[in-house]
Each structure stands twice: as structure tokens, then as C-alpha cells.
Amino acid sequence: MVLEQYIQRVEEKLQLLVKRLHQVQSENVLLKEEINQQQQTLQQQTLAIQAMEDKLHLSRIAATAQGGTAIATEDAAFKKEIRNKINEYIKEIDRCIALLNG
């Protein structure tokens, strides 16, 4: 009789463990889905930030090209970067002209 009670308690505990295992597995699936959603959101936000940084950069280029604002004209490194970019474009245009003439 004692052995049967012991076996019954072990079976009950085992059933509780199996039930808890299923709960944990379900929670794990939900958490994985949430991680995927968070990663997608992060990726979208990263792309949005990059687009905004590109727009800001273009805005600064445009401001410098039009005589600039105090902030843009004071930034010597930015001016140097703009000059380098313009020089790259000029070289690329020269290459295109050479290809058209050749």
C-alpha cells in the first residue's frame, strides 16, 4: 500500500513537471517571437536613423553650397569632406567624358 501511494505521488509530480515543461516551452516560443519582433523594430529604426543622417548630411551640403549657415561654415572638417566629395564627382565626370570621347 505504501509503495502504491509513493508511486502515485511520483506520477502526480511527474504530471506537474510535464505540465510545467509545456508552459515553459510555450513561454519560450512567445519570447522568441517577441525577440524577432524587437529585432525587426530595431532594424527598421536603424534604417530610419541612417536615412535621417543621410538627409542631415545632404542638408549640410546644400547649406554649405548656398553660402552656408554659421554652423556649417565653421566646420572646417565638413568643408574638407565636401571639397573631397566634389573632387570625386568631378573625376567621375571626367572619366565618363573620356569614355564617351574614346
Contacts in CASP RR format, 6 or more apart in sequence:
PFRMAT RR
TARGET T0000
AUTHOR 0000-0000-0000
METHOD contacts of the structure
MODEL  1
MVLEQYIQRVEEKLQLLVKRLHQVQSENVLLKEEINQQQQTLQQQTLAIQ
AMEDKLHLSRIAATAQGGTAIATEDAAFKKEIRNKINEYIKEIDRCIALL
NG
60 72 0 8 1.000
60 78 0 8 1.000
61 82 0 8 1.000
61 85 0 8 1.000
63 69 0 8 1.000
63 72 0 8 1.000
64 72 0 8 1.000
64 73 0 8 1.000
64 78 0 8 1.000
64 79 0 8 1.000
64 82 0 8 1.000
65 82 0 8 1.000
67 73 0 8 1.000
72 78 0 8 1.000
73 79 0 8 1.000
END
